[in-house]
Structures are given as C-alpha cells and as structure tokens.
Amino acid sequence: MQPEFTALLWFGAIVALIPVALWLLRRSPIGGRLGQGRAGTPRHVATLPLAPHSRLVTVEVGQGDERLWLVLGVTAHGIRTLHTMVPQVEEAASLPPPPAAAFAQLLGRMRKGPDAH
C-alpha cells in the first residue's frame, strides 16, 4: 500500500470513531452524570404504568430541606401534578416487579408464538 493511502485510511478511521466514542461516553456512568448532577435538577424516583400511553411518575425536586416528591400523571396529551409530598424512604428498588408486570410479559411472550423466549 502507498503511504498516502494508509495515512488517509487512518485519518478516516479516527474521524469515524469520534461519534462512537462520544456515544459510549454519554452512556457510561461518568458521562451520564455530566450536566445532570447540578443542584436543583429533578430526579426520577419511580414509574407505574397504567395503560399503554399513561403512567404515574414520581420525581424529586429541590434540595436539602426543601426537597419534595411530585406525583405526576403522564399521558400522551400532557403532564399533570396529582400530589406533592415529603420524600419517602426508597425501598421500591429492592422489591420484585408487581404481578401485573410479570403477567404482561408472559402474555407478550404467548402472543409472539411458542418458540419465542
């Protein structure tokens, strides 16, 4: 191979890897915190699906003693604050999924066919 072609090939490979590296950085724990760890940024606490296009979402806003949890009704047409409360102890992360979610997964597998896993 000619040296000019090899240099051009390496240049093209490096330019092509830049978007891939940025994509990986954004999805890593380090890159995921960039721009999101600022004080006052809302934090997702929990989600409860109610229907295909509606769910209850709990987010934490504020900081220190001024923290609040907002219970939001989210639909395809908008978002509405349903309730505000003081932050609770988060134990939901250690609980298994509700039976309805397990049933929905089982039903989805059954609809796909007998050889779907």
Residue pairs with C-beta under 8 A, 6 or more apart in sequence:
24 31
25 31
26 32
39 63
40 61
40 62
40 63
42 59
42 60
42 61
43 59
43 60
43 61
44 57
44 58
44 59
45 58
45 59
45 60
45 69
45 90
46 57
46 58
46 92
47 55
47 56
47 57
47 58
48 55
48 56
48 57
49 55
49 101
50 56
53 75
53 76
54 73
54 74
54 75
54 76
55 74
56 71
56 72
56 73
56 74
56 82
57 71
57 72
57 74
58 69
58 70
58 71
58 72
59 69
59 70
59 72
60 67
60 68
60 69
60 70
60 87
61 67
61 68
61 69
61 70
62 68
67 86
67 87
68 84
68 85
68 86
68 87
69 84
69 85
69 86
69 87
69 88
70 81
70 83
70 84
71 81
71 82
71 83
71 84
71 85
72 79
72 80
72 81
72 82
73 79
73 80
73 81
73 82
109 116
109 117
